[in-house]
Amino acid sequence: MAFEIVWTPRAQKGFEEIVRYLHDNFTEREVEKFLNQADDFFKVLSESPEILQQSAKLKNTRRGPINPLTKVTYRVKPRRKPIQLIDIRSTRKRPFS
């Protein structure tokens, strides 16, 4: 059974910033490649939300890479079972900045 994925405003903003950066600095091919990688990742995540490392500090929270240059942080709510994307950011950017 696939889990629902819910985007927080912070995750949406981070994802849009990455796509905008790629549009401004790379070709459409690289943008498409990133969007395909992200789409594939979210499909796998919705089927297996435990795939990434659990946070030592935050309960029910996991984090890890979408690709080598992009990290995602998300929470799985135990009762309702949606996956809440908390943050998506470039690995070159400082955390929660």
N, C-alpha and C positions, 0 to 999 in steps of 0.2 A: 504494500500500500504506500503510495506516495504522500509525503507530508506537504502541506501548504507552506510556501515561502512568503513571508511578509517583510517588506522593506521599510526600515525606519527612514526618516528624512536625512539623517546623517549618512546612511549607506547609499541612498539615492544620489545625494550630492557628491559623495566620493566617487561613485561609479561614473557620473556625468563629467566630473573633472578629468578623470582618466581618459574617457572617450574624447573629450574636447582637446586634451593635450595631444592625443594621437592624431586627431584630425588636423591640428595646427602644425605638427612636426613630422608626420610620416605620411605614407601613401594610403590610399583606400584599401590596398591589400593588407597592410598591417592592422588597420582598423577592423576589417572583416575578420582577420585571424583572431584578434583579441575577443571580438564579440562571439565568435564561434567557440573559443576556449571557455569563455564565461558561461555560455549557454550549456555546453557539455558539462561543465562543473556543477551548475545548478540542477541539472537533471540527475546527476549522480548524488548530489547532496540531498535532494528531495526523496530519493530512495534509501539512502544510507546516511542519516544525519550524524552518525558517530565516526565518520571517516577522518576527521581532523582531531588534533590534540586538544584535550580538555585543559581549560585554564586552571592553574593552581590557586588563583585568587578569587575567581568569580564562579559561583555555583551555576551549573547547567550551561556554561559558556564554553565555546570552543573557538579556536583560531588556527589559521594556517594559510597556505598559498593557494590561490587560484592558478597562478603561473609564477615563474621565478621573480617577477617584478610587481606582483599584486597580491595583497593579503586581505583576508576576510575574517571578521569576527562575528559570530552568531550565537544565539541562545535557542535552546530547544525547551519549550515549556512542557513539563512532564504530564500535566493533566490534559491540556487541550491539544497538544502535539504540533502546533505550528512551529516552523523555524523562523525566528526573527533575526534578520540581518541587521547587525548593530553598526558595523563600519566596514567599508571597503576603501583601501588606500594603496598608494604606490609604496613599495618598500623603500624607496628613496626619500620618502617624506617621514618626518618625525611622528611618532604615535600621538593620536588625539590632538593634533595641532590645528 
